[in-house]
Amino acid sequence: TVVAYDADGNDSNPSNEVSVTTLDTEAPTAASNLRALNTTATSTVLQWNPASDNVGVVNYEVFRDGISIADVGTALSYTATGLTNGSNYSFYLVATDAAGNASLASNTINVSTLDTEGTTAITDLSASNITVNRP
């Protein structure tokens, strides 16, 4: 509210009341302890410890090899699918709050999917110049 006064010190009635909300400019902390579990040839489960924020984290964005692949809301795990057999990937997260403030990146983890493709059998095995050794 505002109260006006004149040169003689007479005060006016208070003005109408206005509410003000300050902007949230504080970014969340980074999520921590990102880890991979149950890795197969084509998927892995990512889990992490939550980020913290003065207002609240509303989303975790998952990155694979530096490219955003998912927004998971407030979940603390994500299953990355569609991976390639016997391949290497790096993952990290960024947390955001309702005001759009983004955290620093979480720790980065490297994940190697299982190699389930066996080698092919030799089909043209042959022998030549066979000798016999006798004692």
N, C-alpha and C positions, 0 to 999 in steps of 0.2 A: 504494500500500500504506500501511498504518498500523502503527506500532509504539507500543505502550503502555509506560509506565514507572511505577513506584511511587515513593513518597516516599523510598525508600532508593536510587533510581537504577537499579533492576533493570529491564531491557528485556524485553518479550515478543517472541515470534517475530513476524515480519511477517504481516500479514493477507493475505487473497487479493488478487490484483491486479485492478484495474478499469481498463478502457480508456475514455477519454472523447473524444468527437469534438465539437469546437466547431461551432456553427451558422454557416453562410455567410450573412452579412448584407451583403456587398458587392455592389451592383448592377453589372451590366455597363456599359461605356461605351455611348454611343449609336452606332448604325451611322452611317456617313458617306458622303457623295458619292452619295446616292440620285439616280438619273437614269433617264430614259425613253428607250428605243430602239425602233425599228421600229414606231412608232405608225401604226395604220391607222384606218379608220372605226369599228371595233368592238373593238379591242384595243391594248394597249401592253405592252412588255416592260420590267419594272423591274429594275435592277441596283444593287448597293450594295457599299461596302467593309465588311468585317466589324467587328462590335463586339468588344471584348476583355473578359475577366473573369478574376478570380483562380482560378476553378475551371473555367469553360467555358460558353460560350453554347450553349443547347440548342434555342432557337426564335426565329424572327423572326415577329412578327405584323404583317400588312400592313393598313393602314387606308386607305379611300377615303372622302373627304369626311367624315372623323371617325368612320366606322363600320368595325369590324373585318370584313375580308372573307376573310382566310386566315391559317392558321398554316403556315409552310413549313419547319419544322425548321431545319437548319443551312444550307440552300440560300442562295446569294447572288444569286438572281434569282427572279422570279415573273412570269408572264404574266397580266395582268388582261384578262379577256374579258367579253363581254356589255355592252360600252360602247355608247353611242348615237352615231350618226353626227353629226359637227359639234357635239359637246358638250365642256364643260370639267369637269375633275376635279382634285382635289388628293389627293396620296398622301404617306404617311409610314410609318415602321416603329417598332416597339418590340422590343428584344431582351430575352430572359429567360434566366436560368440555371437549373440543376437545382433550386435551392432556392426558385425562384419569384420571385427578385428581378428587378424590371423596370428597364430603362434609361430614361433620358429619351428623348423622341421624336427620331428622326433629323431631318435637314432635310426640309422639306416641298417637294414639287415640284408645279407645276401643269401639267397635260397637256390639250391640245386635240386631240380626235380629228379625223381628216380629214373634210371635208364632201364626200362623193362624190355627193350628190344634186344634180344640175344643176337649173337653173331650167327651168320649162316653156316650151315654145315659144309664141309669140303666134300664135293661130289666127284671130283676127278682125280682122286688119289691113286697113284700107281707106283710100282717099284720096278727098278731095272738094275742091272749089274749086281745081281745077288750072288754072294759068295758064302761058302760054309767054312767056318773056323772050327777045327777039331783040336782038342787038347792033346 
